[in-house]
Amino acid sequence: MTDLSRRERQIMDILYQRGKSSAMEVREAMPDPPSYSAVRAMLRILEEKGHVKHQAEGLKYVYLPTVAREKAKRSAVKHLMETFFKDSPEQVMAALLDVSSTRLTREELERMAEMIERAKEEGK
């Protein structure tokens, strides 16, 4: 999704958070929203690009992402890692721990350590 404008990314974020939304619901969720017709135009463009599809619900269209949330998450993390962390999972983890170290609970840290141990076992 690197070919998206700032507003298109905002719309995609809203759709991923909500699962599906009408153009009006998208507009209401946007910071400093453009006009309703501009939102509809952006949704049409996102549909042409293949990022969203629409379905009729009653008298309105609702829009939903075409890529599953899990796949989009993996793609976003991969892009983040390649762009900012020289393709290094270690650097990503270090940045996460540095930023959120005061907010991570002991249970969260233990689950992360378990994931690392499982990855070590699978890598043997």
Backbone as CSV, one residue per row, in Angstrom:
resi,resn,N_x,N_y,N_z,CA_x,CA_y,CA_z,C_x,C_y,C_z
1,MET,0.820,-1.202,0.000,0.000,0.000,0.000,0.858,1.256,0.000
2,THR,2.033,1.146,-0.547,2.924,2.300,-0.582,2.515,3.308,-1.640
3,ASP,1.578,2.944,-2.510,1.145,3.856,-3.570,-0.033,4.723,-3.148
4,LEU,-0.298,4.817,-1.856,-1.453,5.567,-1.377,-1.077,6.964,-0.905
5,SER,-1.988,7.904,-1.138,-1.816,9.257,-0.608,-2.103,9.235,0.896
6,ARG,-1.813,10.325,1.566,-2.072,10.428,3.009,-3.548,10.186,3.304
7,ARG,-4.437,10.784,2.543,-5.875,10.632,2.765,-6.331,9.202,2.462
8,GLU,-5.771,8.611,1.418,-6.127,7.233,1.104,-5.687,6.295,2.227
9,ARG,-4.511,6.546,2.795,-4.049,5.735,3.938,-4.978,5.918,5.127
10,GLN,-5.435,7.155,5.363,-6.380,7.392,6.459,-7.651,6.570,6.253
11,ILE,-8.140,6.567,5.031,-9.351,5.805,4.736,-9.113,4.316,4.965
12,MET,-7.993,3.797,4.490,-7.688,2.384,4.685,-7.567,2.053,6.170
13,ASP,-6.934,2.940,6.947,-6.828,2.723,8.398,-8.219,2.607,9.018
14,ILE,-9.116,3.487,8.620,-10.484,3.477,9.147,-11.180,2.171,8.771
15,LEU,-11.048,1.769,7.524,-11.694,0.534,7.086,-11.118,-0.691,7.801
16,TYR,-9.808,-0.717,8.031,-9.230,-1.845,8.758,-9.682,-1.837,10.218
17,GLN,-9.795,-0.665,10.813,-10.237,-0.590,12.204,-11.690,-1.025,12.353
18,ARG,-12.522,-0.627,11.414,-13.959,-0.889,11.520,-14.424,-2.138,10.788
19,GLY,-13.639,-2.618,9.856,-14.048,-3.766,9.064,-14.759,-3.359,7.790
20,LYS,-15.723,-2.471,7.913,-16.427,-1.917,6.758,-17.112,-0.634,7.196
21,SER,-17.317,0.273,6.248,-17.949,1.557,6.556,-18.527,2.162,5.294
22,SER,-19.553,2.973,5.470,-20.090,3.757,4.364,-19.189,4.973,4.158
23,ALA,-19.380,5.656,3.049,-18.593,6.865,2.783,-18.810,7.894,3.892
24,MET,-20.051,8.044,4.363,-20.344,9.014,5.425,-19.637,8.621,6.718
25,GLU,-19.638,7.336,7.050,-18.962,6.876,8.270,-17.458,7.091,8.169
26,VAL,-16.900,6.850,6.988,-15.472,7.109,6.775,-15.198,8.588,6.991
27,ARG,-15.995,9.430,6.375,-15.802,10.878,6.486,-15.867,11.332,7.943
28,GLU,-16.839,10.829,8.689,-16.998,11.210,10.094,-15.806,10.781,10.946
29,ALA,-15.131,9.723,10.546,-13.988,9.219,11.315,-12.668,9.895,10.946
30,MET,-12.679,10.668,9.861,-11.434,11.301,9.398,-11.145,12.585,10.157
31,PRO,-9.866,12.828,10.468,-9.498,14.126,11.037,-9.564,15.187,9.939
32,ASP,-10.102,16.344,10.261,-10.214,17.437,9.299,-10.732,16.914,7.957
33,PRO,-11.951,16.362,7.962,-12.431,15.634,6.779,-12.664,16.520,5.567
34,PRO,-12.380,15.970,4.397,-12.726,16.659,3.157,-14.237,16.540,2.936
35,SER,-14.709,17.041,1.831,-16.139,16.968,1.533,-16.563,15.510,1.342
36,TYR,-17.855,15.289,1.463,-18.412,13.954,1.260,-18.094,13.454,-0.148
37,SER,-18.237,14.325,-1.139,-17.965,13.900,-2.516,-16.485,13.557,-2.712
38,ALA,-15.593,14.251,-2.014,-14.162,13.932,-2.099,-13.883,12.554,-1.499
39,VAL,-14.547,12.239,-0.380,-14.374,10.919,0.233,-14.877,9.835,-0.710
40,ARG,-16.025,10.060,-1.313,-16.556,9.083,-2.274,-15.609,8.903,-3.451
41,ALA,-15.025,10.000,-3.919,-14.073,9.914,-5.035,-12.841,9.116,-4.622
42,MET,-12.344,9.336,-3.412,-11.174,8.585,-2.945,-11.498,7.103,-2.780
43,LEU,-12.696,6.799,-2.305,-13.100,5.405,-2.189,-13.178,4.750,-3.568
44,ARG,-13.668,5.478,-4.551,-13.734,4.963,-5.924,-12.318,4.693,-6.454
45,ILE,-11.396,5.627,-6.174,-10.007,5.457,-6.605,-9.380,4.243,-5.917
46,LEU,-9.635,4.105,-4.606,-9.112,2.940,-3.881,-9.684,1.642,-4.446
47,GLU,-10.930,1.695,-4.891,-11.531,0.510,-5.504,-10.871,0.222,-6.852
48,GLU,-10.613,1.251,-7.632,-9.935,1.078,-8.924,-8.525,0.518,-8.745
49,LYS,-7.859,0.929,-7.666,-6.513,0.424,-7.366,-6.545,-0.993,-6.806
50,GLY,-7.736,-1.462,-6.445,-7.874,-2.819,-5.930,-7.734,-2.950,-4.429
51,HIS,-7.746,-1.844,-3.696,-7.573,-1.899,-2.249,-8.882,-2.105,-1.491
52,VAL,-9.991,-1.683,-2.073,-11.292,-1.842,-1.424,-12.305,-2.376,-2.426
53,LYS,-13.382,-2.896,-1.890,-14.532,-3.270,-2.699,-15.771,-2.749,-1.978
54,HIS,-16.864,-2.677,-2.693,-18.084,-2.221,-2.056,-19.170,-3.272,-2.179
55,GLN,-20.122,-3.168,-1.282,-21.312,-4.016,-1.349,-22.498,-3.181,-0.912
56,ALA,-23.642,-3.487,-1.450,-24.857,-2.746,-1.108,-25.408,-3.259,0.217
57,GLU,-25.731,-2.337,1.082,-26.454,-2.641,2.325,-27.618,-1.683,2.390
58,GLY,-28.769,-2.190,2.065,-29.931,-1.313,1.982,-29.754,-0.340,0.833
59,LEU,-29.882,0.937,1.124,-29.777,1.962,0.090,-28.376,2.551,-0.030
60,LYS,-27.429,2.042,0.735,-26.082,2.625,0.679,-25.053,1.553,0.366
61,TYR,-23.914,2.026,-0.072,-22.769,1.157,-0.269,-21.916,1.197,0.986
62,VAL,-21.385,0.045,1.344,-20.357,-0.009,2.377,-19.089,-0.525,1.711
63,TYR,-17.970,-0.034,2.204,-16.669,-0.359,1.626,-15.882,-1.192,2.616
64,LEU,-15.139,-2.159,2.078,-14.303,-2.988,2.932,-12.995,-3.286,2.218
65,PRO,-11.931,-3.497,2.984,-10.630,-3.788,2.372,-10.662,-5.114,1.621
66,THR,-9.904,-5.196,0.546,-9.829,-6.442,-0.219,-8.742,-7.366,0.320
67,VAL,-7.790,-6.815,1.041,-6.697,-7.611,1.614,-7.026,-7.877,3.077
68,ALA,-6.910,-9.125,3.500,-7.188,-9.492,4.886,-6.295,-8.685,5.834
69,ARG,-6.847,-8.359,6.980,-6.139,-7.545,7.977,-4.787,-8.163,8.342
70,GLU,-4.741,-9.485,8.536,-3.483,-10.145,8.912,-2.431,-9.996,7.823
71,LYS,-2.832,-10.160,6.576,-1.887,-10.021,5.468,-1.408,-8.576,5.368
72,ALA,-2.315,-7.629,5.559,-1.951,-6.210,5.517,-0.987,-5.864,6.659
73,LYS,-1.219,-6.459,7.828,-0.311,-6.228,8.965,1.090,-6.708,8.641
74,ARG,1.179,-7.918,8.112,2.506,-8.474,7.775,3.204,-7.605,6.733
75,SER,2.445,-7.165,5.748,3.011,-6.321,4.695,3.489,-4.985,5.265
76,ALA,2.703,-4.405,6.164,3.077,-3.118,6.762,4.335,-3.255,7.613
77,VAL,4.418,-4.323,8.392,5.606,-4.544,9.229,6.825,-4.788,8.352
78,LYS,6.652,-5.565,7.288,7.770,-5.820,6.372,8.260,-4.512,5.757
79,HIS,7.320,-3.672,5.320,7.685,-2.375,4.737,8.405,-1.501,5.773
80,LEU,7.887,-1.462,6.988,8.507,-0.694,8.070,9.919,-1.193,8.345
81,MET,10.067,-2.505,8.407,11.373,-3.092,8.693,12.377,-2.771,7.578
82,GLU,11.945,-2.900,6.329,12.835,-2.612,5.202,13.195,-1.137,5.130
83,THR,12.217,-0.269,5.411,12.413,1.166,5.250,13.234,1.789,6.370
84,PHE,12.953,1.398,7.603,13.562,2.084,8.739,14.577,1.266,9.533
85,PHE,14.601,-0.041,9.341,15.429,-0.886,10.193,16.380,-1.797,9.424
86,LYS,16.728,-1.425,8.198,17.695,-2.179,7.398,17.363,-3.667,7.346
87,ASP,16.073,-3.968,7.287,15.585,-5.347,7.174,16.004,-6.206,8.367
88,SER,16.104,-5.581,9.548,16.574,-6.286,10.735,15.464,-6.416,11.790
89,PRO,14.953,-7.629,11.999,13.964,-7.833,13.059,14.520,-7.452,14.436
90,GLU,15.815,-7.661,14.618,16.442,-7.315,15.898,16.318,-5.815,16.175
91,GLN,16.554,-4.993,15.163,16.433,-3.546,15.345,14.981,-3.129,15.606
92,VAL,14.043,-3.819,14.966,12.620,-3.531,15.210,12.285,-3.845,16.666
93,MET,12.693,-5.011,17.133,12.418,-5.407,18.515,13.065,-4.437,19.499
94,ALA,14.295,-4.027,19.226,14.972,-3.074,20.111,14.205,-1.754,20.161
95,ALA,13.724,-1.300,19.017,12.958,-0.051,18.984,11.644,-0.205,19.746
96,LEU,10.978,-1.338,19.594,9.726,-1.571,20.312,9.944,-1.594,21.817
97,LEU,10.991,-2.266,22.235,11.275,-2.338,23.670,11.676,-0.985,24.226
98,ASP,12.421,-0.210,23.447,12.850,1.118,23.893,11.656,2.052,24.045
99,VAL,10.743,2.039,23.077,9.596,2.947,23.086,8.575,2.550,24.132
100,SER,8.352,1.252,24.274,7.238,0.824,25.106,7.659,0.139,26.405
101,SER,8.919,0.229,26.762,9.397,-0.525,27.923,8.649,-0.178,29.201
102,THR,8.201,1.042,29.329,7.486,1.401,30.549,6.024,0.964,30.504
103,ARG,5.536,0.591,29.316,4.135,0.200,29.195,3.943,-1.300,29.090
104,LEU,4.990,-2.046,28.848,4.855,-3.490,28.719,4.715,-4.130,30.093
105,THR,3.727,-5.006,30.208,3.552,-5.720,31.466,4.513,-6.903,31.506
106,ARG,4.677,-7.443,32.648,5.528,-8.627,32.796,4.994,-9.776,31.941
107,GLU,3.673,-9.924,31.895,3.051,-10.991,31.098,3.341,-10.795,29.613
108,GLU,3.275,-9.568,29.139,3.567,-9.292,27.731,5.024,-9.631,27.409
109,LEU,5.924,-9.223,28.289,7.338,-9.529,28.083,7.580,-11.037,28.079
110,GLU,6.894,-11.757,28.965,7.049,-13.211,29.009,6.525,-13.854,27.727
111,ARG,5.382,-13.369,27.214,4.853,-13.912,25.960,5.815,-13.638,24.807
112,MET,6.417,-12.455,24.790,7.389,-12.130,23.747,8.597,-13.055,23.850
113,ALA,9.055,-13.304,25.075,10.192,-14.205,25.272,9.838,-15.617,24.806
114,GLU,8.604,-16.053,25.045,8.170,-17.375,24.586,8.160,-17.443,23.058
115,MET,7.724,-16.373,22.408,7.727,-16.334,20.941,9.152,-16.450,20.406
116,ILE,10.068,-15.781,21.064,11.473,-15.841,20.645,12.008,-17.253,20.830
117,GLU,11.666,-17.883,21.950,12.118,-19.263,22.180,11.545,-20.215,21.132
118,ARG,10.259,-20.051,20.780,9.659,-20.896,19.742,10.358,-20.684,18.396
119,ALA,10.682,-19.435,18.088,11.378,-19.136,16.836,12.763,-19.795,16.826
120,LYS,13.433,-19.799,17.970,14.738,-20.462,18.067,14.591,-21.955,17.800
121,GLU,13.573,-22.582,18.390,13.368,-24.018,18.213,13.027,-24.343,16.755
122,GLU,12.198,-23.526,16.134,11.814,-23.768,14.748,12.968,-23.530,13.789
123,GLY,13.929,-22.699,14.200,15.070,-22.384,13.353,16.172,-23.423,13.389
124,LYS,16.058,-24.400,14.277,17.108,-25.429,14.402,17.066,-26.388,13.251
